Amino acid sequence: MAQPSSRLAERAAARPRPRVRWSQVATIAGFLLPAAIVYIGLVLLPVIQAVYYSFYRWNGLGPLEQFTGFANYLRALGHADFRNALGHNLQLVVMSLLIQLPLSLGLALLIRELNWGRAAFRTIFFLPYVLSEVVVGVIWNFIYRPEGGLITSLLASVFPAMKGTALLADPKTVLYALFVVITWKFFGYHMILYIAGLQNIPPEVEEAAAIDGATRLQALRYITIPLLGGTIRLSIYLSVLGSLQFFDLIWVMTTGGPVGASDTMATYLYKFGFQRFQLGYGSAVAVIMFVICFSFSLIYQRFAMRRDYE
């Protein structure tokens, strides 16, 4: 007597296989192909080219002849200026996580409590993000002017000894001065993310906590923040990746100076790759940046954002 499992297997084998509907395949391919071509042409191929060029000593003009292997990578990792630039990126990451994101969350919570003017405040705080980084850099260069600048004038009125201080020309203060500008430009973007996340929290949950005797601080700690966890994790993810790739704003304001005190990996890459015509070495730096960002992205999504995907 045949076993039930064998009968099921025989029936499954006897069933005709579903026919491939080529019209559906053509429709799917028609929708995917344009995006795939753009992605391959603008993302994958440049990455592959950068990896290939990084193994050569090349000025970007002549043919690729001087194969150097991993010499460009060893040079970058052993160069003190590159390590300093990486350190500046990490400083921006830490300051963004400790200052910029809590500030954005605090403002989002305050705006949620407003009975009127919410749209106006959202618009005002979000406006700096709409401006291009070049425009922001030019504006803040005037604000930071040693003579007549808004910031220096305010500091001189409180601390007379700081009159004429050039915050962007001092290696000890330039990175913090740049971070103020970065925060002014990007905190509105994260604030909008938090406001959107707060709108998805049912008000009945917090009202029930208040009825049970929870204070506003307890409700914020045990209800609002945990329910906002997905948005907070996304905000951290975007902030870290952005801090690792800063270029435009810093280049417009300081070009990485003074004496490399505000260099980031991107400005370091530009100086060596394009200004000094060392495209092979610049490609190696670009690959290192890509590996750092890609590794962080994979690890963070695997361990921190997995619950959001699930």
N, C-alpha and C positions, 0 to 999 in steps of 0.2 A: 504494500500500500504506500502510495507516494506521500511524502511529508507535505504539510501545508505550505512550508516555505518554498519547497521546490515547485509546487503548483503556482504559487504567486510569481516565481521567477519565470516559469514557462509562459504564463499569461502576459507578463510584461514584455517578454521577448517576442511574443506573437503580435503584440500591438504594433500598428504601423507608426513609424516615426513621423513627427509633425513636419510638414513641408516648410522649407525656408521661404518666407515671403520677401522676395527681392525688392518689392516696392517699399516695404518698411525699412529694409537695409539701406536702400538708396536715400530715403528720406532722412534717416539718422546720419548717414555719412554726409549728406548735403548740409545739415546743420552743424556738424562737428568739424568738417574739413576747413572752413575759413578760419575758425578760431585756432585750430591745430596748426595751420600754416603760419599764422601770426605768432603763436607761442614758440614754434620751432625756430622761426626766423629771427625773432627779437629776444628770445631768452636762451634756448638750448644752444643754438649755434654760436652766439657770442661767448657763452661759458666755455664751450669746447675750444674755441679759438684762443681764449685767454689762457687756458691750460696748456695748449700747444705752444703759444708764444713764450710762456714762462720758462720754458726749457732752453731758450736761446738768449744770447746777448745780441740785442737788436735795437736799433734806433728808430724804427718805424719807417725808414725810407728805402733802404736797400733790401736785397734778398736775405732770407734766413740761412745763414751759413755757420755761425759760431754756436754750436751746440754746447751747452754748459751743464746739462743735467739739473741737479737740484741746487746748484750754486746760488741761484737767485733767491731761493727759499732760505738757504742757510745765511745768506747775506742779510735778508730782511729780519730774520729772527735774532740775529746777532747784532743788529744795528741798534744802538741806544736810542736814537731818535724815533725809530719805529716802535720800540717798547714804550717810550714815553707817550707817543700818540695813542697807542692801545690803552695805556693807563688813563689818559684823558677821556677816552670813550667810556671806560669803566666808571670814572668819576661822574660823568654825566648820567650814566645808568643809575648809579646809587642815589644821586641827588634827585633824579626824576621820580624814583620810587618812594623816596622819603619825604619829598617836599611837593613836587608838582601834582602827583596823583591824589594825595590826601587833600590838598587845596581844592582840586577839582571836585572831589567827592563832597567836601564840606559845602562848597557853593551850590552843588546840586541839591543837597539836603535843605539848604536855606531857601533856595528858589522854590522847592516843592511846598514849603510852608507858607509862601506868599498867597494872599487872597486876591491881589491884583498886581498887574505889571509883570507877570511871569514871562510873557512873550517878549516884552521889551528888554528885560534883563538877559534872557537867553540870546537875543540878537546882539546886544552890546558885548557880551562876553565872547560870543562866537566870531565877531567881526575880525579880530586879529588873525584868526586862522585862515580867513578868506584871502588876506593879502599875500602876495608872493614873498618869498624869503628875501629876494633882492630888495624889494621895496622896504620891508621891515628892517633890513640891515642898514640901508641908507638913512632911514628915519632915526634909528637908534644911534647911529654915528653922530648925528647932530645933537641928540640928547646927551650923549657922553662926552661932548666936547669939553676940553679942560677949561676954556674961557667962555662963559655964557651958556654952557649946556645946562639943561634943566636939572639933571641929577647932580652934577657938580655944584650948581648953585644951591640946591637944597642941602647938600652935605656941608657946604661952607657956612650956611646959615646956622646949622646946628653945631658943627665942629669947625671953627675958624681955621684951624691948622691944616685942614684938607682943601683949602682954597687953591684952585688951579691943579688939582690932582687929576692925572690922566689914568683912569681906571683901565682903559684898554691898552695902555702902554706899559703897565706894570706886570711883570710875570707872576706876581703873587695874587693879583686881583682879576686878571683878564678872564680866566675861566669862569669865575663866579659872576662877573659882569655879563658874560655871554649867556650864562645859565638863566639870569634874570630875563633876558630877551627871549630865550627859548621857552621859558615858562609862560611869559606874556603871550606868546604866539600860539602855543599848543594846549594850554590848560582848558580853553574853551571847547576844543574838540573832545577831550576826555569828559568834560562836564556834560556835554550833550549825550555821550554814551551812558553816563550814570543816570541822567534824567530819564532816558529811554528805559533803562533797567528798572528804575523806581516806579515808573508807570505800569510795569508788569506785575508789581507786587499788589495783591488784593488788599484794599484798605481794611477789610473785615478782620484780617489776621492781627493787625496792629491794634485795632479797636478792641478785639477780644483780649489781647494782652493788657491793655489799659484797664479794662473792666476787672481783670483778675488781680490788679494791683501793681502791675509792672510800671516802673518809672520810664520816662522817655529815653533815658540813657540805657536802661536794661532792654527796652524794646529795640533800640538801635543795635545794641551789641548782639542780642540773641535771636532777633527776628530779621531786621532789615538787612544787616550786613551779610548774614548767611544766605538769605534769598537773593542778594545781589552778587553772590559769589561768581557766577558765570560772567557777568559784565566786568567785574574786577579782574578776573583772570585774563579776559580779552584785552582790557586796558593795559595791564602789565606787559602782555605779549607785544602789543603794538609799540609801547613806550620803549621797551628794551631794544627792539629791532631798529626803531628810529634813532635811538641814541648811539647805536653802533654804526650808523651810516651818515651822520651829520656832515654836510659839506657846504651847501650854498650860503647859509646864514653866516657861518664862521669865515668862509672865504671872503665874502663881501666886507665884513667888519674888520677882520684882522689878518687875513691871508695866512693864518696859522701862527702869527707872531704874538708878542715879540720873542725872538730867539726860540721859536718853536713851542712857546708856553701854552698855546691854544691849538696846536696841531692835533688833528684826529687822523685816523687811518685813511680817510678819504682825501683830506688835504695833503697828507704825506704822499699818497699815490699820485695825485695830480702834479705835485712838484717834481717828482722823479720821472713819472711817465710821460708828461707832456712838456713841462718847462725845460727839463734837462734831456729830453729825447732819449730816455732809457725805457722804451716800451716793453722790452722783455722783463726787466726788473719790476716795472709797474704792473705788468700782468701777473707776476708772482704775488705781489701785494694784494691785487684784486682777488686772486684765488684764495689767499689766506683769509681775507674779509668774508668771502663767500662761504668758506668752510666754517668759520666761526658762527656766522648768522644761521647757516643751514643746520649746524649741529645743535645750536640753541633751540631752533624751531622744532626739530624732531624731538629732542629731549623734553622740552616744555609741553608740547602737544601730547607726548606719550604719557607723562606722569601728572601734569597739572590740568590739562584740558580734556583728558579722556572721559571724565564723568559727564562733561558737557556734550560730547559727541554721542555718548551712550544714551 
